Amino acid sequence: MAISKKEWKRIKVFGANVRRERVRRRWTQDQLAEKAQIATRNLQKVEAGEINLLLTTAFRIQLALRCPWKRLMPVD
């Protein structure tokens, strides 16, 4: 099933929120990727809103950032 424009917008907002939280902590992409146990290139794609990531990957990022979901998940 194809991803709608609205869903892609949510993916991009999620990525921007991840980037904002990472920068707020003054972490590099490599540091967050290591803490979240994901590849740096995958984190780059997440932050750019280029991939529809797995829920398990989103959980790893959220746990590594130690921030509430409401800071990461887009709200309509």
N, C-alpha and C positions, 0 to 999 in steps of 0.2 A: 504494500500500500504506500502510495506516495505521501510525502510530508507536505502539508499545506503551508502557504506563506505565513499564516498566523503562528503555526508551530515553529517554523524556522525563526520567526521573530523572537519567540520565547527562548529558543536555543541560543540566539545571539545575546539576549539580555542575560541569560544565565552565565554565559562566558564573560561578559563585561562585568558582572557582579563578582565572579571568581577573581578576575584580574584586579578589581578594586580592593577586594579583601586582601589579596596577596600583597599588593603595593602598600596598603595600609600597614601591613606588618613588616614592610621593608625586606621582603623575601624575594629572591630571584625565582625564575621559573624552575630552575634546577632544584632549588631548595624545596619548593612546594611539591614538585614531582617526586622527589625522594621521600618526603614525609607521607605523601599519598600513595606511594608505591606504584607509580605509573611512569611511563616513558615521558621524557621532557617534550618530545615531539607531539605526543598525544595531548599534553597539557596546552601546548601552543595552539593546537587545533581547537581545543575546548574554548580557550580564551578568545579565539578569533570567531567562534560560532560556526566553525566549518564542519563539525561532526555531531551526529546524533549519538551521544554517548550512552553507554550502558548505565543502568541505575546503580550497579555496584561501583562503578567508577565515580559517579556523583557522590555516593556515600563516602568513598575514600577521601575525596577532595573536601567534603564537608567536615569530616572527622579531623583531617589534617589542619584545616583552618580553625577548627574549634569555634565555629560561629553558628548561630541559629539558621535554620532553613530559610526563614523569612528574609534574610539578607541575600540569599542566593537565588531563590526561586522567583520568577516573575509573577506578578499578580495582574490580572486583567482589570 
